[in-house]
Amino acid sequence: MKRDDRIYDLIRILRDGRLHTAAELAAALGVSTRTIWRDMAVMAASGLPVEGERGLGYILRAPVVLPPLILAQEELDALIWALRQAEAQPGPLGRGARGLLARLGTILPQADLGGEGPAG
C-alpha cells in the first residue's frame, strides 16, 4: 500500500473522533506500528490536526473534510470495467452506465475512460 493511500485510510479512521493506538491502526492497515508512527509524523508536519504520541494514541482534534470521491486505481479500474459491460445493455441500464461514465469523466479527469478496462 502506498503512503498516500495509507494516510487517506488513516484520516478516514481517525475522523470518528476517538483515540486510536498505533497498534490498533497498524492492525487495521496491515502495517507495523513504526510505519504508523512515521505516517503520523508526516500528517502532523503537513498541517493535519492530528495529536498524540507513542504509547497513548492518536486523535484528530479538528474535522478533516475529504474530497467526495477518492478511489484506489484498482477500484477505479473495476468500476470502469463494470460500467463498460453495463453500457452495452439496452434500456435504462445502458443509459445509466453511459451517464455514470460521463460523470466519472468530469469528476476524475485523470481516469482513462476510453479503454476497455483493465487487462487480465
FIVODO-852615 format. One record per residue: residue in three letters; residue number from 1; chain; x, y, z of N, C-alpha, C, O, CB in turn. Coordinates in steps of 0.02 Angstrom, whole numbers, plus 50000, padded with zeros to 5 digits. Glycine has a CB too. Example, Ala and Ser with C-alpha at 12.3 -4.5 7.8 and 13.67 -1.06 7.14 Angstrom:
<recs>
+-----+-----+-------+-------+-------+-------+-------+-------+-------+-------+-------+-------+-------+-------+-------+-------+-------+-------+
| res |   n | chain |   npx |   npy |   npz |  capx |  capy |  capz |   cpx |   cpy |   cpz |   opx |   opy |   opz |  cbpx |  cbpy |  cbpz |
+-----+-----+-------+-------+-------+-------+-------+-------+-------+-------+-------+-------+-------+-------+-------+-------+-------+-------+
| ALA |   1 |     A | 50660 | 49716 | 50390 | 50615 | 49775 | 50390 | 50660 | 49835 | 50390 | 50712 | 49834 | 50423 | 50565 | 49776 | 50452 |
| SER |   2 |     A | 50642 | 49888 | 50354 | 50684 | 49947 | 50357 | 50645 | 50002 | 50394 | 50670 | 50057 | 50402 | 50704 | 49970 | 50286 |
+-----+-----+-------+-------+-------+-------+-------+-------+-------+-------+-------+-------+-------+-------+-------+-------+-------+-------+
</recs>
This chain:
<recs>
+-----+-----+-------+-------+-------+-------+-------+-------+-------+-------+-------+-------+-------+-------+-------+-------+-------+-------+
| res |   n | chain |   npx |   npy |   npz |  capx |  capy |  capz |   cpx |   cpy |   cpz |   opx |   opy |   opz |  cbpx |  cbpy |  cbpz |
+-----+-----+-------+-------+-------+-------+-------+-------+-------+-------+-------+-------+-------+-------+-------+-------+-------+-------+
| MET |   1 |     A | 50042 | 49941 | 50000 | 50000 | 50000 | 50000 | 50044 | 50062 | 50000 | 50091 | 50067 | 50040 | 49952 | 50000 | 50061 |
| LYS |   2 |     A | 50030 | 50108 | 49955 | 50069 | 50170 | 49951 | 50053 | 50215 | 50011 | 49999 | 50212 | 50039 | 50055 | 50207 | 49885 |
| ARG |   3 |     A | 50102 | 50257 | 50029 | 50094 | 50301 | 50087 | 50033 | 50346 | 50079 | 49996 | 50355 | 50127 | 50156 | 50343 | 50096 |
| ASP |   4 |     A | 50021 | 50374 | 50020 | 49963 | 50418 | 50010 | 49898 | 50381 | 50025 | 49854 | 50409 | 50057 | 49963 | 50446 | 49939 |
| ASP |   5 |     A | 49892 | 50320 | 50001 | 49832 | 50281 | 50014 | 49824 | 50266 | 50088 | 49769 | 50268 | 50115 | 49833 | 50215 | 49974 |
| ARG |   6 |     A | 49880 | 50251 | 50120 | 49879 | 50235 | 50191 | 49859 | 50296 | 50232 | 49820 | 50290 | 50279 | 49948 | 50210 | 50214 |
| ILE |   7 |     A | 49885 | 50354 | 50214 | 49867 | 50415 | 50251 | 49794 | 50432 | 50241 | 49760 | 50453 | 50288 | 49911 | 50474 | 50227 |
| TYR |   8 |     A | 49769 | 50422 | 50180 | 49697 | 50431 | 50169 | 49657 | 50385 | 50215 | 49609 | 50407 | 50246 | 49679 | 50418 | 50094 |
| ASP |   9 |     A | 49677 | 50322 | 50219 | 49642 | 50274 | 50262 | 49648 | 50294 | 50335 | 49600 | 50286 | 50373 | 49670 | 50204 | 50251 |
| LEU |  10 |     A | 49706 | 50319 | 50356 | 49714 | 50341 | 50425 | 49666 | 50399 | 50441 | 49634 | 50400 | 50493 | 49786 | 50363 | 50438 |
| ILE |  11 |     A | 49662 | 50447 | 50395 | 49616 | 50503 | 50406 | 49544 | 50477 | 50411 | 49506 | 50499 | 50455 | 49621 | 50555 | 50348 |
| ARG |  12 |     A | 49526 | 50432 | 50367 | 49458 | 50404 | 50368 | 49444 | 50371 | 50435 | 49390 | 50380 | 50463 | 49450 | 50352 | 50310 |
| ILE |  13 |     A | 49491 | 50333 | 50462 | 49482 | 50300 | 50527 | 49478 | 50351 | 50583 | 49435 | 50347 | 50626 | 49540 | 50250 | 50540 |
| LEU |  14 |     A | 49523 | 50400 | 50582 | 49527 | 50449 | 50636 | 49469 | 50499 | 50637 | 49459 | 50534 | 50687 | 49592 | 50486 | 50631 |
| ARG |  15 |     A | 49432 | 50503 | 50583 | 49376 | 50550 | 50579 | 49321 | 50534 | 50629 | 49276 | 50575 | 50639 | 49347 | 50551 | 50509 |
| ASP |  16 |     A | 49323 | 50475 | 50661 | 49271 | 50458 | 50709 | 49278 | 50495 | 50775 | 49233 | 50490 | 50818 | 49271 | 50383 | 50722 |
| GLY |  17 |     A | 49333 | 50532 | 50785 | 49342 | 50572 | 50845 | 49366 | 50534 | 50906 | 49372 | 50563 | 50960 | 49278 | 50605 | 50862 |
| ARG |  18 |     A | 49381 | 50470 | 50898 | 49404 | 50430 | 50954 | 49480 | 50427 | 50955 | 49513 | 50440 | 50905 | 49374 | 50359 | 50951 |
| LEU |  19 |     A | 49507 | 50408 | 51012 | 49579 | 50397 | 51020 | 49594 | 50327 | 50993 | 49561 | 50278 | 51011 | 49601 | 50404 | 51094 |
| HIS |  20 |     A | 49645 | 50322 | 50949 | 49665 | 50258 | 50920 | 49739 | 50246 | 50934 | 49780 | 50291 | 50922 | 49650 | 50256 | 50844 |
| THR |  21 |     A | 49756 | 50187 | 50958 | 49826 | 50171 | 50969 | 49860 | 50154 | 50903 | 49827 | 50136 | 50854 | 49834 | 50112 | 51020 |
| ALA |  22 |     A | 49925 | 50161 | 50902 | 49963 | 50143 | 50842 | 49955 | 50069 | 50826 | 49951 | 50050 | 50768 | 50038 | 50161 | 50851 |
| ALA |  23 |     A | 49952 | 50027 | 50878 | 49943 | 49956 | 50866 | 49876 | 49941 | 50833 | 49871 | 49900 | 50788 | 49948 | 49917 | 50933 |
| GLU |  24 |     A | 49824 | 49975 | 50855 | 49757 | 49967 | 50826 | 49757 | 49989 | 50753 | 49730 | 49955 | 50709 | 49705 | 50007 | 50866 |
| LEU |  25 |     A | 49787 | 50047 | 50739 | 49790 | 50072 | 50670 | 49833 | 50027 | 50626 | 49815 | 50014 | 50569 | 49819 | 50144 | 50670 |
| ALA |  26 |     A | 49888 | 50004 | 50653 | 49932 | 49959 | 50615 | 49896 | 49895 | 50597 | 49902 | 49871 | 50540 | 49995 | 49943 | 50656 |
| ALA |  27 |     A | 49858 | 49867 | 50643 | 49821 | 49805 | 50629 | 49768 | 49818 | 50576 | 49758 | 49776 | 50532 | 49789 | 49778 | 50693 |
| ALA |  28 |     A | 49735 | 49874 | 50579 | 49682 | 49890 | 50531 | 49710 | 49898 | 50460 | 49677 | 49882 | 50411 | 49645 | 49954 | 50551 |
| LEU |  29 |     A | 49772 | 49924 | 50455 | 49801 | 49937 | 50390 | 49852 | 49885 | 50368 | 49878 | 49888 | 50312 | 49834 | 50005 | 50391 |
| GLY |  30 |     A | 49867 | 49838 | 50411 | 49914 | 49785 | 50392 | 49986 | 49809 | 50386 | 50023 | 49785 | 50343 | 49893 | 49754 | 50328 |
| VAL |  31 |     A | 50006 | 49855 | 50430 | 50075 | 49881 | 50430 | 50102 | 49877 | 50501 | 50066 | 49857 | 50547 | 50078 | 49954 | 50402 |
| SER |  32 |     A | 50164 | 49897 | 50510 | 50195 | 49897 | 50576 | 50177 | 49961 | 50614 | 50157 | 50011 | 50584 | 50271 | 49889 | 50571 |
| THR |  33 |     A | 50185 | 49958 | 50680 | 50173 | 50018 | 50720 | 50224 | 50072 | 50702 | 50208 | 50132 | 50705 | 50176 | 50002 | 50795 |
| ARG |  34 |     A | 50285 | 50053 | 50684 | 50335 | 50103 | 50663 | 50311 | 50141 | 50602 | 50322 | 50202 | 50596 | 50402 | 50068 | 50647 |
| THR |  35 |     A | 50278 | 50106 | 50556 | 50251 | 50139 | 50496 | 50198 | 50189 | 50517 | 50195 | 50244 | 50490 | 50222 | 50087 | 50446 |
| ILE |  36 |     A | 50155 | 50171 | 50564 | 50104 | 50217 | 50588 | 50136 | 50278 | 50620 | 50114 | 50334 | 50608 | 50057 | 50182 | 50639 |
| TRP |  37 |     A | 50188 | 50268 | 50661 | 50222 | 50325 | 50692 | 50249 | 50372 | 50639 | 50242 | 50433 | 50645 | 50279 | 50300 | 50737 |
| ARG |  38 |     A | 50280 | 50344 | 50587 | 50307 | 50386 | 50534 | 50251 | 50422 | 50497 | 50257 | 50482 | 50482 | 50348 | 50344 | 50484 |
| ASP |  39 |     A | 50197 | 50387 | 50482 | 50141 | 50418 | 50447 | 50109 | 50474 | 50488 | 50090 | 50526 | 50461 | 50088 | 50365 | 50429 |
| MET |  40 |     A | 50104 | 50464 | 50553 | 50076 | 50516 | 50596 | 50121 | 50577 | 50597 | 50097 | 50634 | 50599 | 50066 | 50489 | 50667 |
| ALA |  41 |     A | 50186 | 50567 | 50596 | 50233 | 50623 | 50594 | 50225 | 50661 | 50528 | 50227 | 50723 | 50527 | 50306 | 50599 | 50602 |
| VAL |  42 |     A | 50216 | 50625 | 50473 | 50205 | 50657 | 50408 | 50140 | 50696 | 50408 | 50138 | 50753 | 50383 | 50204 | 50604 | 50351 |
| MET |  43 |     A | 50087 | 50667 | 50436 | 50023 | 50701 | 50439 | 50027 | 50765 | 50481 | 50002 | 50817 | 50460 | 49969 | 50654 | 50468 |
| ALA |  44 |     A | 50059 | 50761 | 50538 | 50066 | 50820 | 50581 | 50108 | 50874 | 50547 | 50092 | 50933 | 50550 | 50097 | 50802 | 50649 |
| ALA |  45 |     A | 50162 | 50854 | 50514 | 50206 | 50902 | 50480 | 50171 | 50935 | 50421 | 50188 | 50992 | 50403 | 50269 | 50867 | 50456 |
| SER |  46 |     A | 50122 | 50901 | 50392 | 50087 | 50930 | 50335 | 50028 | 50974 | 50356 | 49993 | 51002 | 50314 | 50061 | 50875 | 50289 |
| GLY |  47 |     A | 50018 | 50982 | 50422 | 49967 | 51028 | 50446 | 49901 | 50996 | 50465 | 49855 | 51031 | 50486 | 49955 | 51079 | 50396 |
| LEU |  48 |     A | 49895 | 50931 | 50459 | 49834 | 50898 | 50481 | 49829 | 50901 | 50557 | 49880 | 50895 | 50591 | 49831 | 50824 | 50457 |
| PRO |  49 |     A | 49769 | 50911 | 50584 | 49762 | 50921 | 50657 | 49764 | 50856 | 50697 | 49719 | 50842 | 50737 | 49696 | 50956 | 50671 |
| VAL |  50 |     A | 49815 | 50816 | 50686 | 49822 | 50753 | 50721 | 49866 | 50765 | 50783 | 49917 | 50798 | 50780 | 49854 | 50697 | 50675 |
| GLU |  51 |     A | 49843 | 50736 | 50839 | 49881 | 50742 | 50901 | 49888 | 50673 | 50932 | 49846 | 50629 | 50922 | 49846 | 50792 | 50951 |
| GLY |  52 |     A | 49941 | 50665 | 50969 | 49952 | 50602 | 51004 | 50025 | 50588 | 51010 | 50068 | 50626 | 50987 | 49917 | 50545 | 50969 |
| GLU |  53 |     A | 50039 | 50532 | 51042 | 50107 | 50511 | 51049 | 50110 | 50437 | 51060 | 50060 | 50405 | 51077 | 50142 | 50548 | 51105 |
| ARG |  54 |     A | 50169 | 50411 | 51051 | 50180 | 50339 | 51059 | 50158 | 50317 | 51129 | 50173 | 50349 | 51179 | 50253 | 50320 | 51048 |
| GLY |  55 |     A | 50122 | 50262 | 51130 | 50100 | 50234 | 51194 | 50031 | 50258 | 51216 | 49999 | 50224 | 51256 | 50149 | 50252 | 51247 |
| LEU |  56 |     A | 50009 | 50316 | 51191 | 49944 | 50342 | 51212 | 49891 | 50333 | 51157 | 49837 | 50307 | 51170 | 49949 | 50415 | 51230 |
| GLY |  57 |     A | 49908 | 50355 | 51098 | 49861 | 50350 | 51043 | 49858 | 50415 | 51004 | 49891 | 50464 | 51021 | 49792 | 50332 | 51068 |
| TYR |  58 |     A | 49817 | 50415 | 50952 | 49812 | 50472 | 50907 | 49739 | 50490 | 50897 | 49695 | 50448 | 50900 | 49845 | 50457 | 50839 |
| ILE |  59 |     A | 49728 | 50555 | 50887 | 49661 | 50581 | 50877 | 49664 | 50642 | 50831 | 49714 | 50678 | 50831 | 49627 | 50599 | 50945 |
| LEU |  60 |     A | 49612 | 50653 | 50793 | 49607 | 50715 | 50754 | 49572 | 50766 | 50798 | 49517 | 50753 | 50822 | 49569 | 50704 | 50686 |
| ARG |  61 |     A | 49603 | 50824 | 50807 | 49575 | 50875 | 50851 | 49526 | 50921 | 50816 | 49491 | 50960 | 50849 | 49630 | 50915 | 50881 |
| ALA |  62 |     A | 49522 | 50918 | 50751 | 49475 | 50959 | 50713 | 49450 | 50917 | 50655 | 49486 | 50872 | 50631 | 49508 | 51025 | 50688 |
| PRO |  63 |     A | 49390 | 50931 | 50631 | 49364 | 50892 | 50575 | 49407 | 50901 | 50512 | 49433 | 50955 | 50499 | 49292 | 50912 | 50559 |
| VAL |  64 |     A | 49415 | 50848 | 50476 | 49451 | 50850 | 50412 | 49401 | 50829 | 50358 | 49371 | 50775 | 50362 | 49515 | 50802 | 50412 |
| VAL |  65 |     A | 49392 | 50872 | 50309 | 49346 | 50857 | 50255 | 49386 | 50826 | 50198 | 49434 | 50855 | 50173 | 49308 | 50921 | 50231 |
| LEU |  66 |     A | 49366 | 50766 | 50179 | 49399 | 50732 | 50124 | 49362 | 50746 | 50059 | 49302 | 50759 | 50059 | 49401 | 50655 | 50137 |
| PRO |  67 |     A | 49397 | 50744 | 50003 | 49363 | 50753 | 49939 | 49307 | 50701 | 49933 | 49312 | 50646 | 49961 | 49412 | 50746 | 49880 |
| PRO |  68 |     A | 49254 | 50717 | 49896 | 49196 | 50673 | 49895 | 49209 | 50605 | 49862 | 49172 | 50557 | 49876 | 49142 | 50706 | 49860 |
| LEU |  69 |     A | 49259 | 50600 | 49819 | 49269 | 50536 | 49786 | 49344 | 50524 | 49775 | 49375 | 50557 | 49733 | 49231 | 50533 | 49719 |
| ILE |  70 |     A | 49371 | 50478 | 49812 | 49439 | 50456 | 49802 | 49438 | 50381 | 49797 | 49414 | 50346 | 49841 | 49487 | 50480 | 49860 |
| LEU |  71 |     A | 49464 | 50356 | 49741 | 49466 | 50284 | 49730 | 49537 | 50262 | 49718 | 49576 | 50298 | 49686 | 49421 | 50265 | 49670 |
| ALA |  72 |     A | 49554 | 50204 | 49743 | 49618 | 50173 | 49726 | 49614 | 50155 | 49652 | 49560 | 50145 | 49625 | 49633 | 50110 | 49770 |
| GLN |  73 |     A | 49672 | 50151 | 49619 | 49672 | 50137 | 49547 | 49637 | 50072 | 49530 | 49600 | 50068 | 49481 | 49743 | 50135 | 49521 |
| GLU |  74 |     A | 49647 | 50020 | 49571 | 49615 | 49956 | 49556 | 49539 | 49960 | 49566 | 49501 | 49926 | 49531 | 49644 | 49899 | 49600 |
| GLU |  75 |     A | 49517 | 50002 | 49613 | 49444 | 50012 | 49621 | 49415 | 50048 | 49561 | 49361 | 50030 | 49536 | 49430 | 50052 | 49686 |
| LEU |  76 |     A | 49451 | 50099 | 49538 | 49428 | 50136 | 49479 | 49427 | 50091 | 49418 | 49380 | 50094 | 49378 | 49473 | 50197 | 49467 |
| ASP |  77 |     A | 49479 | 50050 | 49409 | 49481 | 50004 | 49352 | 49421 | 49956 | 49354 | 49390 | 49943 | 49302 | 49547 | 49964 | 49353 |
| ALA |  78 |     A | 49405 | 49930 | 49413 | 49349 | 49884 | 49419 | 49283 | 49918 | 49404 | 49240 | 49890 | 49371 | 49347 | 49854 | 49490 |
| LEU |  79 |     A | 49275 | 49979 | 49428 | 49214 | 50017 | 49415 | 49205 | 50032 | 49341 | 49151 | 50023 | 49314 | 49214 | 50082 | 49455 |
| ILE |  80 |     A | 49258 | 50055 | 49309 | 49255 | 50070 | 49238 | 49240 | 50006 | 49198 | 49199 | 50008 | 49152 | 49320 | 50102 | 49213 |
| TRP |  81 |     A | 49272 | 49951 | 49215 | 49259 | 49889 | 49179 | 49185 | 49869 | 49185 | 49154 | 49850 | 49135 | 49305 | 49832 | 49207 |
| ALA |  82 |     A | 49158 | 49873 | 49246 | 49089 | 49854 | 49257 | 49041 | 49900 | 49219 | 48992 | 49877 | 49190 | 49072 | 49855 | 49331 |
| LEU |  83 |     A | 49056 | 49965 | 49218 | 49014 | 50012 | 49181 | 49018 | 50000 | 49106 | 48968 | 50007 | 49071 | 49034 | 50084 | 49197 |
| ARG |  84 |     A | 49076 | 49982 | 49082 | 49083 | 49966 | 49010 | 49041 | 49905 | 48992 | 49011 | 49902 | 48938 | 49158 | 49953 | 48992 |
| GLN |  85 |     A | 49038 | 49856 | 49037 | 48996 | 49797 | 49024 | 48922 | 49817 | 49024 | 48884 | 49795 | 48982 | 49009 | 49742 | 49077 |
| ALA |  86 |     A | 48903 | 49859 | 49072 | 48833 | 49879 | 49078 | 48811 | 49926 | 49022 | 48753 | 49924 | 49002 | 48822 | 49913 | 49145 |
| GLU |  87 |     A | 48855 | 49968 | 48996 | 48834 | 50016 | 48945 | 48814 | 49981 | 48880 | 48779 | 50011 | 48839 | 48890 | 50065 | 48931 |
| ALA |  88 |     A | 48835 | 49920 | 48870 | 48817 | 49882 | 48810 | 48746 | 49855 | 48814 | 48718 | 49832 | 48764 | 48866 | 49825 | 48799 |
| GLN |  89 |     A | 48716 | 49859 | 48873 | 48648 | 49833 | 48882 | 48596 | 49884 | 48857 | 48607 | 49945 | 48862 | 48635 | 49816 | 48956 |
| PRO |  90 |     A | 48541 | 49860 | 48829 | 48489 | 49906 | 48806 | 48450 | 49935 | 48865 | 48450 | 49907 | 48920 | 48441 | 49871 | 48758 |
| GLY |  91 |     A | 48417 | 49990 | 48853 | 48371 | 50018 | 48902 | 48404 | 50057 | 48958 | 48458 | 50084 | 48950 | 48331 | 49964 | 48932 |
| PRO |  92 |     A | 48369 | 50060 | 49015 | 48391 | 50102 | 49071 | 48460 | 50084 | 49098 | 48498 | 50128 | 49118 | 48342 | 50098 | 49127 |
| LEU |  93 |     A | 48477 | 50020 | 49098 | 48543 | 50000 | 49124 | 48599 | 50030 | 49081 | 48647 | 50058 | 49108 | 48550 | 49924 | 49125 |
| GLY |  94 |     A | 48594 | 50024 | 49016 | 48644 | 50052 | 48971 | 48648 | 50128 | 48976 | 48702 | 50156 | 48977 | 48629 | 50031 | 48900 |
| ARG |  95 |     A | 48589 | 50160 | 48977 | 48588 | 50233 | 48983 | 48619 | 50256 | 49050 | 48657 | 50304 | 49052 | 48515 | 50260 | 48978 |
| GLY |  96 |     A | 48602 | 50220 | 49103 | 48629 | 50238 | 49168 | 48705 | 50230 | 49170 | 48740 | 50272 | 49198 | 48598 | 50195 | 49223 |
| ALA |  97 |     A | 48730 | 50176 | 49140 | 48802 | 50164 | 49138 | 48837 | 50219 | 49098 | 48889 | 50244 | 49118 | 48817 | 50095 | 49108 |
| ARG |  98 |     A | 48808 | 50238 | 49040 | 48838 | 50291 | 49000 | 48839 | 50357 | 49037 | 48888 | 50395 | 49035 | 48801 | 50299 | 48933 |
| GLY |  99 |     A | 48784 | 50372 | 49072 | 48781 | 50433 | 49112 | 48832 | 50434 | 49167 | 48864 | 50485 | 49181 | 48712 | 50442 | 49140 |
| LEU | 100 |     A | 48840 | 50377 | 49200 | 48888 | 50372 | 49255 | 48960 | 50378 | 49229 | 49001 | 50409 | 49262 | 48879 | 50306 | 49293 |
| LEU | 101 |     A | 48974 | 50348 | 49172 | 49041 | 50355 | 49142 | 49055 | 50428 | 49125 | 49111 | 50452 | 49137 | 49046 | 50312 | 49078 |
| ALA | 102 |     A | 49006 | 50463 | 49099 | 49016 | 50534 | 49083 | 49028 | 50575 | 49147 | 49071 | 50619 | 49148 | 48954 | 50562 | 49046 |
| ARG | 103 |     A | 48991 | 50559 | 49199 | 49000 | 50595 | 49263 | 49069 | 50580 | 49293 | 49102 | 50626 | 49318 | 48945 | 50575 | 49313 |
| LEU | 104 |     A | 49091 | 50518 | 49289 | 49157 | 50500 | 49314 | 49211 | 50536 | 49275 | 49261 | 50558 | 49304 | 49168 | 50424 | 49310 |
| GLY | 105 |     A | 49202 | 50544 | 49210 | 49250 | 50580 | 49169 | 49257 | 50653 | 49190 | 49311 | 50682 | 49184 | 49230 | 50577 | 49096 |
| THR | 106 |     A | 49203 | 50682 | 49215 | 49204 | 50751 | 49239 | 49235 | 50756 | 49308 | 49276 | 50800 | 49321 | 49132 | 50780 | 49240 |
| ILE | 107 |     A | 49217 | 50709 | 49352 | 49242 | 50710 | 49421 | 49315 | 50689 | 49425 | 49353 | 50717 | 49464 | 49199 | 50665 | 49465 |
| LEU | 108 |     A | 49333 | 50639 | 49383 | 49400 | 50611 | 49384 | 49432 | 50616 | 49315 | 49437 | 50567 | 49279 | 49398 | 50536 | 49408 |
| PRO | 109 |     A | 49452 | 50677 | 49296 | 49478 | 50685 | 49228 | 49541 | 50644 | 49214 | 49557 | 50632 | 49156 | 49493 | 50758 | 49215 |
| GLN | 110 |     A | 49577 | 50624 | 49266 | 49637 | 50583 | 49257 | 49620 | 50511 | 49241 | 49664 | 50473 | 49222 | 49681 | 50587 | 49318 |
| ALA | 111 |     A | 49557 | 50492 | 49250 | 49537 | 50422 | 49237 | 49537 | 50409 | 49162 | 49517 | 50451 | 49122 | 49467 | 50408 | 49266 |
| ASP | 112 |     A | 49561 | 50350 | 49144 | 49561 | 50329 | 49073 | 49494 | 50296 | 49058 | 49486 | 50236 | 49070 | 49621 | 50280 | 49058 |
| LEU | 113 |     A | 49447 | 50335 | 49033 | 49381 | 50309 | 49019 | 49372 | 50286 | 48947 | 49317 | 50265 | 48928 | 49330 | 50359 | 49035 |
| GLY | 114 |     A | 49425 | 50291 | 48908 | 49418 | 50274 | 48837 | 49432 | 50202 | 48822 | 49412 | 50177 | 48769 | 49464 | 50316 | 48798 |
| GLY | 115 |     A | 49464 | 50166 | 48867 | 49485 | 50098 | 48851 | 49433 | 50046 | 48868 | 49376 | 50063 | 48884 | 49548 | 50081 | 48888 |
| GLU | 116 |     A | 49453 | 49985 | 48864 | 49409 | 49929 | 48878 | 49414 | 49905 | 48950 | 49386 | 49853 | 48968 | 49424 | 49871 | 48830 |
| GLY | 117 |     A | 49450 | 49940 | 48992 | 49457 | 49919 | 49061 | 49523 | 49883 | 49071 | 49563 | 49878 | 49024 | 49399 | 49873 | 49081 |
| PRO | 118 |     A | 49535 | 49859 | 49132 | 49599 | 49828 | 49147 | 49608 | 49762 | 49111 | 49560 | 49724 | 49100 | 49606 | 49817 | 49221 |
| ALA | 119 |     A | 49669 | 49749 | 49093 | 49684 | 49685 | 49061 | 49694 | 49632 | 49114 | 49719 | 49648 | 49169 | 49746 | 49690 | 49015 |
| GLY | 120 |     A | 49676 | 49572 | 49100 | 49693 | 49518 | 49145 | 49637 | 49491 | 49181 | 49646 | 49445 | 49221 | 49742 | 49539 | 49191 |
+-----+-----+-------+-------+-------+-------+-------+-------+-------+-------+-------+-------+-------+-------+-------+-------+-------+-------+
</recs>
